[in-house]
């Protein structure tokens, strides 16, 4: 009986040691994993920001092309208006022959509607070169920027989880230096609660390999 009583603290200590070692080992692996994921999402953030910047530059270039085309069409249209007002039919036909394809489509639609609109430029048919590309690239830039912000948040979430698992390691390490078993159980229990909370949170995070 006395031997069994003296063996009980040893068994308790052995159990506590095993739990502590397992907790420390698993948490160490999870901490490294969170650091790896934070780094990966940080890289994805940089790529998305770079793509957003590139798309923004291309959108600006396409917009410049559209503005130049619009200015050219406006210049020709101004000449056409002056020639038409002066009744110079030869000049009118000369200018019309030099309309760009995009403006000619809008001009024909405007004429077909009886020229009731304020001009060919307000017609839906008028789409200068570069306008569509500018809108598409601008939308892509916005999407990539939002993606970069989302990736940045994911990296921050993994970094925060690394801190949480570091607390698990901290309390588990402290428990090893407690003489009284109940104190070890308290610190291990606290460490375990944080560990479970960290695992539950980790399962909700996206993974990037």
C-alpha positions as CSV (number, residue, x, y, z in Angstrom):
1,X,0.0,0.0,0.0
2,X,2.8,2.4,0.9
3,X,4.6,1.6,-2.4
4,X,1.4,2.3,-4.4
5,X,1.0,5.6,-2.6
6,X,4.5,6.6,-3.3
7,X,4.2,5.6,-7.0
8,X,1.1,7.8,-7.5
9,X,3.1,11.1,-7.6
10,X,5.5,9.6,-10.0
11,X,2.8,8.4,-12.4
12,X,1.2,11.9,-12.2
13,X,4.5,13.5,-12.9
14,X,5.1,11.1,-15.8
15,X,1.7,11.9,-17.3
16,X,2.3,15.6,-16.9
17,X,5.7,15.2,-18.6
18,X,4.2,13.3,-21.5
19,X,1.4,15.9,-22.0
20,X,3.8,18.7,-21.8
21,X,6.2,17.2,-24.4
22,X,3.4,16.4,-26.8
23,X,2.0,19.9,-26.4
24,X,5.3,21.6,-26.9
25,X,6.2,19.4,-29.9
26,X,2.9,19.9,-31.7
27,X,2.8,23.6,-30.9
28,X,6.3,24.1,-32.2
29,X,5.3,22.5,-35.5
30,X,2.2,24.7,-35.8
31,X,4.1,27.8,-34.9
32,X,6.6,27.1,-37.8
33,X,3.6,26.3,-40.1
34,X,2.0,29.7,-39.3
35,X,5.2,31.5,-39.9
36,X,5.5,29.7,-43.3
37,X,1.9,30.6,-44.2
38,X,2.4,34.2,-43.2
39,X,5.4,34.4,-45.4
40,X,3.6,32.8,-48.4
41,X,0.6,35.2,-48.1
42,X,3.1,38.1,-47.8
43,X,4.5,37.0,-51.1
44,X,1.1,36.7,-52.7
45,X,0.3,40.2,-51.4
46,X,3.4,41.6,-53.1
47,X,2.6,39.8,-56.4
48,X,-1.0,41.1,-56.4
49,X,0.2,44.7,-55.6
50,X,2.6,44.4,-58.5
51,X,0.0,43.2,-60.9
52,X,-2.4,46.0,-59.7
53,X,0.3,48.6,-60.4
54,X,1.0,47.1,-63.8
55,X,-2.6,47.0,-64.8
56,X,-3.0,50.6,-63.6
57,X,-0.2,51.8,-65.8
58,X,-1.6,49.9,-68.8
59,X,-5.1,51.4,-68.1
60,X,-3.6,54.9,-68.0
61,X,-1.8,54.2,-71.4
62,X,-5.1,52.9,-72.9
63,X,-6.9,56.0,-71.5
64,X,-4.3,58.3,-73.2
65,X,-4.9,56.5,-76.5
66,X,-8.7,56.9,-76.1
67,X,-8.3,60.6,-75.3
68,X,-6.0,61.2,-78.3
69,X,-8.5,59.4,-80.6
70,X,-11.3,61.5,-79.2
71,X,-9.4,64.7,-79.7
72,X,-8.7,63.7,-83.3
73,X,-12.3,62.9,-83.9
74,X,-13.4,66.1,-82.3
75,X,-11.1,68.1,-84.5
76,X,-12.5,66.5,-87.7
77,X,-16.0,66.9,-86.4
78,X,-15.4,70.6,-85.8
79,X,-14.2,71.0,-89.4
80,X,-17.3,69.1,-90.6
81,X,-19.7,71.4,-88.6
82,X,-18.0,74.5,-90.1
83,X,-18.1,73.1,-93.6
84,X,-21.7,72.0,-93.2
85,X,-22.8,75.4,-91.8
86,X,-21.1,77.2,-94.8
87,X,-22.8,74.8,-97.3
88,X,-19.4,73.6,-98.6
89,X,-20.5,70.1,-99.7
90,X,-17.2,69.2,-101.2
91,X,-15.4,69.9,-98.0
92,X,-18.1,68.1,-96.0
93,X,-17.5,64.9,-98.1
94,X,-13.8,65.4,-97.8
95,X,-13.9,65.5,-94.0
96,X,-16.4,62.6,-93.8
97,X,-14.1,60.5,-95.8
98,X,-11.4,61.0,-93.1
99,X,-13.6,60.0,-90.2
100,X,-12.1,57.2,-88.1
101,X,-13.9,53.9,-88.2
102,X,-15.1,54.3,-84.6
103,X,-16.4,57.9,-85.2
104,X,-18.0,57.0,-88.5
105,X,-20.1,54.3,-86.8
106,X,-21.3,56.8,-84.3
107,X,-21.8,59.5,-86.9
108,X,-24.0,57.2,-89.0
109,X,-26.1,56.3,-86.0
110,X,-26.5,59.9,-85.1
111,X,-27.6,60.7,-88.7
112,X,-30.0,57.7,-88.8
113,X,-31.7,59.1,-85.7
114,X,-32.2,62.4,-87.4
115,X,-29.3,64.1,-85.6
116,X,-31.6,64.8,-82.7
117,X,-28.9,64.0,-80.1
118,X,-26.3,66.6,-79.1
119,X,-23.7,65.1,-81.4
120,X,-22.1,61.8,-82.4
121,X,-19.9,61.8,-79.3
122,X,-22.9,61.1,-77.0
123,X,-24.0,58.1,-79.0
124,X,-23.5,54.7,-77.5
125,X,-21.9,53.6,-80.7
126,X,-19.0,55.9,-80.2
127,X,-16.2,53.9,-78.5
128,X,-12.8,55.3,-79.2
129,X,-9.9,52.8,-79.4
130,X,-8.5,52.2,-75.9
131,X,-11.7,53.1,-74.1
132,X,-12.8,49.5,-73.5
133,X,-9.2,48.3,-72.7
134,X,-8.9,51.2,-70.2
135,X,-12.1,50.2,-68.3
136,X,-11.1,46.5,-68.3
137,X,-7.6,47.2,-67.1
138,X,-8.9,49.6,-64.5
139,X,-11.3,47.0,-63.2
140,X,-8.4,44.4,-63.1
141,X,-6.3,46.9,-61.2
142,X,-9.0,47.4,-58.6
143,X,-9.6,43.6,-58.3
144,X,-5.9,42.9,-57.8
145,X,-5.6,45.7,-55.3
146,X,-8.4,44.2,-53.3
147,X,-6.8,40.8,-53.6
148,X,-3.5,42.2,-52.3
149,X,-5.3,43.7,-49.3
150,X,-7.0,40.4,-48.6
151,X,-3.7,38.5,-48.8
152,X,-2.1,41.1,-46.5
153,X,-4.8,40.4,-43.9
154,X,-4.4,36.7,-44.2
155,X,-0.6,37.1,-43.6
156,X,-1.4,39.2,-40.5
157,X,-3.9,36.6,-39.3
158,X,-1.2,33.9,-39.5
159,X,1.3,36.2,-37.7
160,X,-1.2,36.8,-34.9
161,X,-1.8,33.0,-34.6
162,X,2.0,32.6,-34.3
163,X,1.9,34.8,-31.2
164,X,-1.0,32.8,-29.9
165,X,0.9,29.5,-30.2
166,X,3.9,31.2,-28.6
167,X,1.7,31.7,-25.6
168,X,1.0,28.0,-25.6
169,X,4.8,27.3,-25.5
170,X,5.3,29.9,-22.8
171,X,2.7,28.5,-20.4
172,X,3.7,24.9,-21.2
173,X,7.3,25.7,-20.4
174,X,6.4,27.4,-17.1
175,X,4.4,24.4,-16.0
176,X,7.6,22.3,-16.1
177,X,9.1,24.5,-13.4
178,X,6.2,24.1,-10.9
179,X,6.8,21.8,-8.0
180,X,3.2,21.2,-7.0
181,X,1.3,19.0,-9.5
182,X,-1.9,21.2,-9.2
183,X,0.1,24.2,-10.4
184,X,1.4,22.2,-13.4
185,X,-2.2,21.2,-14.2
186,X,-3.3,24.9,-14.0
187,X,-0.6,26.1,-16.4
188,X,-1.0,23.1,-18.7
189,X,-4.8,23.6,-18.7
190,X,-4.3,27.2,-19.6
191,X,-1.9,26.2,-22.3
192,X,-4.3,23.6,-23.6
193,X,-7.2,26.0,-23.8
194,X,-5.1,28.5,-25.9
195,X,-3.9,25.6,-28.0
196,X,-7.5,24.4,-28.8
197,X,-8.5,28.0,-29.6
198,X,-5.6,28.3,-31.9
199,X,-6.4,25.1,-33.7
200,X,-10.0,26.1,-34.1
201,X,-8.9,29.4,-35.6
202,X,-6.3,27.8,-37.8
203,X,-8.9,25.5,-39.4
204,X,-10.8,28.6,-40.6
205,X,-7.8,30.1,-42.4
206,X,-7.0,29.5,-46.1
207,X,-3.9,27.6,-46.9
208,X,-1.2,28.6,-49.5
209,X,1.3,26.0,-50.5
